[in-house]
Amino acid sequence: MIDDIVIILCLIIVKGLVTAASTSLTVLDLKKNKYSSDKNPDMEKLSKILSKSRQYTNTASVINALFGIIIGFILAFRTFGKVLQVLLSHLPNIPVVINEIIAAIIIILVTTYFFAMFSLLLPKTFANKYPVKIVLKLKGLLAFFSVICSPIVWLVDISSELCSKIFTKKSTDEGISEEEILMMVDASGEQGSIDEQEKEMINNIFDFDDKNVVDIATHRKDIVALPIDAEFDDIISLVKDLKYSRIPVYEEDIDNIIGILHIKDFMRYIILYGKDKFNLKKLLREPYFVPFTKKTNDLFKELQSKKIHMAVVADEYGGTAGIVTMEDLIEEVMGDIQDEYDDEEEPEIKTVSENVIKIEGSTDLEDVADELEIEMPVDEYDTLGGFIIGVLDRIPEPNEKGLKIEYKGYRFYVDKVEDNRIAQVTVLKLPDDEISKDNKN
């Protein structure tokens, strides 16, 4: 039995080396630019090896399959019987069938461990870290097996191409689906090929065309706007304090936005004419209205083509639902963009201690669910504030600080209410003995 074990271990080691070499070739193929620098002294050798990359990887596949069959044969017809004999000699009162099952389980578990450890995990780990060194060290092994296995590799290559033409003929023009790309992005993120920021950006691109503009708009209650009869000094004060480049102007109320004031137009007017004959209405540019159901990617294309930087989002009744800027749209993909005039923003979700979190009421409920690692009704409510109002079935009064609800092991305290909205919430994680039965699930 010792000779069988030695043969199996040797095959596993060689199989591991072949796997490491094959994985290293794949890594180098994916990261050619990284290793193609003129400063890399091994580039000429690598180029020669990479030119035969397909041949070598196909050889590795054949070797892995062949060695797997040989190991399986030895285990099934030689080692299995010997292990069974040992078990039978020590367990005389157990039926033969049970002995066979025990022997099979032992062999499968031990072999799986060695296979996974020395033929897959370790080789691939080292290959991802040191692809150049491994390829250069094992190029002789690859070349040797490539020559020995060339007939069967050629046959497998021809067969795979034939099967590919037969079974993928109809789908060649379909391209790669969104789900497949996202799966590749996740896999690349786990392997370290792309960093977390790049992964998030790619995911944001695919989410971009699924969102309505109302989902990212500045809510009507948060819009900074001017009435059409605003005094000159009031406009100066607003421009000085907020440093916005564009300000909506309304007549009577925010639901009737009649124009957009561009600050550069305002400043040009001051320089040329002063404030004596100032007329706000003459400076306004026509507002660009979009329905709240418009997709963000469609609006982005429209604003680009029309060279517009701000759009007014109209609700189903023709009123103002919010304001969307080009910066809002770009931030949906790129993340938050701070310019020299932006104040340092407090994070929407701020960890106070291990069990206490401060969250703004306007935070997306989906982000809250991710942070707390619980399921929440994200299809029913958009924000944390909306969720709490829905549970309470009313809008809290400004003086009701400390009003609380419990949900799935957390207690939500209302800290601040402004303009009939919950502005700030404190979330406390409850110890197990304080969680009521109704809120465990």
C-alpha positions in Angstrom: 0.0 0.0 0.0 3.0 2.3 0.6 3.9 2.3 -3.1 0.3 3.3 -4.0 0.5 6.3 -1.5 3.9 7.4 -2.9 2.6 7.3 -6.5 -0.6 9.2 -5.6 1.4 11.9 -3.7 3.8 12.3 -6.6 0.9 12.6 -9.1 -0.8 15.2 -6.8 2.4 17.2 -6.6 3.0 17.2 -10.3 -0.7 18.0 -10.9 -0.3 21.0 -8.5 2.8 22.2 -10.4 0.9 22.0 -13.7 -2.0 23.9 -12.1 0.3 26.6 -10.8 1.9 27.0 -14.2 -1.4 27.1 -16.0 -2.9 29.6 -13.6 0.2 31.8 -13.8 -0.2 31.9 -17.6 -3.8 33.0 -17.2 -2.8 35.7 -14.8 -0.1 37.0 -17.1 -2.6 37.0 -20.0 -5.0 39.1 -18.0 -2.2 41.5 -16.8 -0.1 41.8 -19.9 0.2 45.6 -19.5 1.6 45.3 -16.0 4.4 43.0 -17.0 5.1 44.4 -20.5 7.4 47.2 -19.2 10.7 47.7 -20.9 12.3 47.5 -17.5 11.3 43.9 -17.1 14.4 41.8 -17.9 12.3 38.7 -18.4 9.9 40.2 -20.9 11.5 38.4 -23.9 11.3 35.0 -22.2 7.7 35.7 -21.1 6.6 36.7 -24.6 7.8 33.4 -26.0 6.0 31.5 -23.4 2.8 33.5 -23.7 2.8 33.0 -27.5 2.1 29.3 -26.7 -0.3 30.1 -23.8 -3.2 28.3 -25.3 -1.2 25.2 -26.1 0.2 25.1 -22.6 -3.2 25.6 -20.9 -4.8 22.9 -23.0 -1.9 20.6 -22.0 -2.4 21.4 -18.4 -6.1 20.5 -18.7 -5.3 17.2 -20.3 -2.6 16.4 -17.6 -5.0 17.3 -14.8 -7.7 15.0 -16.3 -5.3 12.2 -17.0 -3.7 12.3 -13.5 -7.1 12.5 -11.9 -8.2 9.3 -13.7 -5.0 7.5 -12.7 -5.4 8.5 -9.1 -9.0 7.4 -9.2 -8.0 4.1 -10.7 -5.4 3.4 -8.0 -7.8 4.4 -5.2 -10.7 2.3 -6.6 -8.9 -0.9 -7.5 -5.8 -1.0 -5.3 -5.8 1.3 -2.3 -9.5 0.8 -1.6 -9.1 -3.0 -1.3 -6.1 -2.7 1.0 -7.8 -0.2 3.3 -10.8 -2.5 3.4 -8.6 -5.4 4.4 -7.2 -3.4 7.3 -10.7 -2.4 8.5 -12.0 -5.9 8.3 -9.1 -7.2 10.4 -9.8 -4.8 13.2 -13.6 -4.7 13.0 -14.8 -8.3 12.8 -18.3 -7.8 14.0 -19.3 -5.1 11.4 -20.9 -6.2 8.2 -18.8 -6.1 5.0 -21.1 -3.5 3.4 -20.6 -1.1 6.3 -16.8 -1.6 6.1 -16.9 -0.8 2.4 -18.8 2.4 3.0 -16.4 3.5 5.8 -13.3 2.7 3.7 -14.8 4.7 0.8 -15.6 7.7 3.0 -12.1 7.7 4.5 -10.4 7.5 1.1 -12.7 10.2 -0.4 -12.1 12.6 2.5 -8.3 12.2 2.6 -7.9 12.4 -1.1 -10.2 15.5 -1.4 -8.1 17.3 1.2 -4.8 16.6 -0.5 -6.4 17.4 -3.9 -7.9 20.7 -2.8 -4.9 21.7 -0.8 -1.9 20.7 -3.0 -3.5 20.6 -6.5 -5.8 23.6 -6.4 -5.7 26.1 -3.5 -1.9 26.4 -2.9 -0.9 26.4 -6.6 -3.5 29.0 -7.5 -2.6 31.2 -4.5 1.1 31.2 -5.4 0.3 31.6 -9.1 -1.7 34.8 -8.4 1.2 36.2 -6.2 4.2 35.2 -8.3 3.1 34.5 -11.9 6.3 35.5 -13.5 8.6 33.4 -11.3 6.4 30.3 -11.5 6.1 30.5 -15.3 9.8 30.9 -15.7 10.6 28.1 -13.3 8.1 25.6 -14.7 8.4 26.4 -18.4 10.5 23.2 -18.9 7.8 21.1 -17.3 5.1 22.6 -19.5 7.2 22.2 -22.6 7.9 18.5 -21.7 4.2 17.6 -21.2 3.3 19.7 -24.2 5.4 17.4 -26.4 4.4 14.2 -24.7 0.7 15.0 -24.9 0.6 16.8 -28.2 -1.5 14.2 -30.1 -4.2 14.1 -27.5 -4.1 17.9 -27.0 -4.5 18.4 -30.7 -7.5 16.0 -30.7 -9.1 17.7 -27.7 -8.5 21.1 -29.3 -10.1 20.1 -32.6 -13.0 18.5 -30.8 -13.7 21.5 -28.6 -13.7 23.8 -31.5 -16.1 21.6 -33.4 -18.5 21.3 -30.4 -18.2 25.1 -29.9 -19.3 25.7 -33.5 -22.2 23.3 -33.3 -23.6 24.3 -29.9 -22.9 28.1 -29.9 -23.7 28.9 -33.5 -27.1 30.5 -32.5 -25.8 32.5 -29.6 -22.7 34.0 -31.1 -24.3 37.3 -31.7 -26.0 37.6 -28.3 -22.9 38.9 -26.5 -22.3 38.9 -22.8 -25.3 39.5 -20.5 -25.3 42.1 -17.7 -25.5 39.3 -15.2 -22.4 37.6 -16.6 -20.4 40.9 -16.6 -21.4 41.6 -12.9 -20.4 38.0 -12.0 -17.0 38.6 -13.7 -16.6 41.9 -11.8 -17.4 40.2 -8.5 -14.9 37.4 -9.2 -12.2 39.9 -10.2 -12.9 41.8 -7.0 -12.4 38.7 -4.9 -9.2 37.9 -6.7 -7.9 41.4 -6.3 -7.7 42.1 -10.0 -9.8 45.3 -9.4 -10.1 47.3 -6.2 -13.3 47.9 -4.3 -13.8 51.4 -5.8 -13.5 50.2 -9.3 -15.9 47.4 -8.6 -18.5 49.8 -7.1 -18.2 52.1 -10.1 -18.9 49.3 -12.5 -21.9 48.2 -10.5 -23.1 51.8 -10.4 -22.9 52.0 -14.2 -25.3 49.0 -14.5 -27.6 50.4 -11.8 -27.7 53.8 -13.6 -30.2 52.9 -16.2 -32.5 51.2 -13.7 -33.1 54.4 -11.6 -35.7 57.1 -12.1 -34.5 60.7 -11.8 -36.8 61.2 -8.8 -34.6 58.7 -6.9 -31.6 60.9 -7.0 -33.2 64.3 -7.2 -32.8 67.0 -4.5 -36.2 66.9 -2.8 -38.5 69.9 -3.2 -38.2 70.7 0.5 -34.4 70.9 0.2 -34.4 73.1 -2.9 -32.7 76.4 -2.5 -34.7 78.8 -4.7 -35.6 82.5 -5.2 -39.0 84.1 -5.5 -39.4 86.2 -8.7 -39.8 89.3 -6.5 -36.6 88.7 -4.6 -34.7 91.9 -3.7 -31.2 92.5 -5.2 -29.5 92.5 -1.8 -31.2 89.2 -0.9 -29.9 87.6 -4.1 -26.4 88.9 -3.3 -26.6 87.5 0.2 -27.7 84.1 -1.1 -25.0 83.9 -3.7 -22.4 84.9 -1.2 -23.5 82.3 1.4 -24.2 79.3 -0.8 -21.9 79.7 -3.7 -24.2 78.0 -6.1 -23.8 78.5 -9.9 -27.5 78.1 -10.7 -30.6 78.9 -8.7 -34.2 78.1 -9.6 -36.6 81.0 -9.5 -40.3 80.5 -8.8 -43.5 82.5 -8.9 -45.9 82.2 -5.9 -44.6 78.8 -4.8 -42.0 76.1 -5.5 -44.5 74.2 -7.7 -44.3 77.0 -10.3 -40.6 77.3 -11.3 -40.4 79.8 -14.1 -36.7 80.0 -14.8 -33.1 79.3 -13.7 -30.8 82.1 -12.7 -27.2 81.5 -13.8 -24.8 83.3 -11.4 -22.4 84.2 -14.2 -25.3 86.0 -16.0 -26.1 87.8 -12.7 -22.5 88.9 -12.1 -22.1 90.1 -15.7 -25.2 92.2 -15.3 -23.9 93.8 -12.1 -20.6 94.6 -13.8 -22.3 96.2 -16.8 -25.3 97.9 -15.3 -25.1 97.9 -11.5 -28.3 97.4 -9.5 -30.3 100.5 -10.4 -32.3 98.9 -13.2 -32.1 95.3 -12.0 -34.8 93.0 -13.3 -34.5 89.4 -12.2 -37.0 88.1 -14.8 -34.8 89.3 -17.7 -31.9 87.3 -16.5 -33.7 84.0 -16.3 -33.0 81.1 -18.6 -35.8 78.7 -19.5 -36.1 75.7 -17.1 -35.8 72.2 -18.5 -38.6 70.0 -17.1 -38.5 66.2 -17.0 -41.1 63.7 -15.7 -40.3 61.9 -12.4 -40.4 58.6 -14.3 -37.5 59.4 -16.6 -34.5 57.1 -16.4 -31.2 58.6 -15.2 -29.2 57.4 -18.2 -31.7 59.0 -20.6 -31.6 62.3 -18.7 -27.8 62.2 -18.7 -27.8 61.9 -22.5 -30.3 64.7 -22.9 -28.4 67.1 -20.7 -25.2 66.3 -22.5 -26.7 66.9 -26.0 -28.5 70.1 -25.0 -25.6 71.4 -22.9 -27.9 71.9 -19.9 -26.7 71.4 -16.3 -29.9 71.4 -14.3 -33.4 69.9 -14.8 -36.6 70.4 -12.8 -38.3 67.1 -12.0 -42.1 67.3 -12.4 -44.4 65.1 -10.3 -47.6 63.5 -11.6 -49.6 66.6 -10.9 -47.3 69.0 -12.7 -45.8 70.3 -9.5 -42.1 70.2 -8.6 -40.8 66.9 -7.2 -37.2 68.0 -7.1 -34.1 69.2 -8.9 -31.4 67.1 -10.7 -28.1 68.5 -11.8 -25.4 67.0 -14.0 -23.2 66.6 -10.9 -25.9 64.5 -9.3 -25.9 62.2 -12.3 -22.1 61.9 -12.4 -22.0 61.2 -8.6 -24.3 58.2 -9.1 -21.5 56.5 -11.0 -18.3 58.1 -9.7 -19.3 58.6 -6.1 -19.4 61.9 -4.1 -17.6 64.8 -5.7 -16.4 67.6 -3.5 -15.3 70.9 -5.0 -13.6 73.8 -3.3 -16.9 75.4 -2.3 -18.4 72.3 -0.7 -18.5 72.1 3.1 -17.2 68.8 4.5 -20.3 66.6 4.6 -21.2 64.5 7.6 -21.7 60.9 6.6 -25.3 59.8 6.4 -24.5 56.8 8.6 -22.1 57.4 11.5 -21.1 54.7 14.0 -21.0 56.2 17.6 -20.1 53.0 19.4 -20.3 49.2 18.9 -24.1 49.1 19.4 -25.1 52.7 18.5 -25.4 54.3 15.1 -26.6 57.8 14.0 -28.4 57.8 10.7 -30.0 60.7 8.7 -33.7 60.2 8.1 -33.1 60.8 4.3 -30.7 57.8 4.0 -31.8 55.2 1.5 -33.5 52.3 3.3 -31.5 49.8 1.3 -28.3 51.4 2.6 -29.6 51.1 6.2 -30.5 47.5 5.7 -27.0 46.8 4.4 -25.4 48.6 7.4 -27.6 46.7 9.9 -27.5 43.4 8.0 -31.2 42.9 8.3 -34.1 42.7 5.8 -36.2 45.8 5.5 -39.2 46.7 3.3 -37.1 48.5 0.7 -39.9 48.0 -1.9 -42.4 49.9 0.2 -40.2 52.8 1.5 -37.4 54.8 0.0 -35.8 56.3 3.1 -35.3 55.5 6.8 -37.6 58.4 7.8 -40.3 57.2 5.5 -40.0 53.7 7.0 -40.4 55.0 10.6 -43.4 57.2 9.6 -45.0 54.1 8.0 -44.5 52.0 11.1 -45.8 54.8 13.4 -48.6 55.6 10.9 -48.1 59.3 11.5 -45.6 62.1 11.2 -43.9 62.8 14.6 -44.2 66.2 16.1 -40.9 68.3 16.5 -41.2 68.0 20.3 -41.4 64.2 20.2 -37.7 63.6 20.5 -37.0 60.1 21.7 -40.1 58.5 20.0 -39.0 55.0 19.3 -39.9 51.8 17.4 -38.4 48.3 17.5 -37.6 46.2 14.5 -35.6 43.0 14.1 -33.4 43.4 17.1 -32.9 47.2 16.8 -34.5 50.2 18.5 -34.9 53.3 16.4 -35.1 56.7 18.2 -36.4 59.8 16.5 -33.8 62.5 17.3 -35.0 65.4 15.1 -38.1 66.3 13.1 -37.9 69.2 10.5 -40.6 70.3 8.0 -42.7 67.3 8.7 -39.8 64.9 8.0 -37.6 62.8 10.3 -34.2 64.4 10.0 -32.1 62.3 12.4 -32.4 58.9 13.9 -30.3 57.0 16.6 -30.3 53.2 16.1 -29.5 51.0 19.1 -28.7 47.3 18.8 -30.6 45.4 21.5 -29.2 42.6 23.6 -30.9 39.3 23.0 -32.8 39.3 26.3 -34.5 42.7 25.4 -35.7 41.7 21.9 -39.4 41.1 22.0 -40.8 38.0 20.2 -42.6 40.2 17.6 -39.4 41.9 16.5 -37.1 38.9 16.3 -38.2 37.9 12.8 
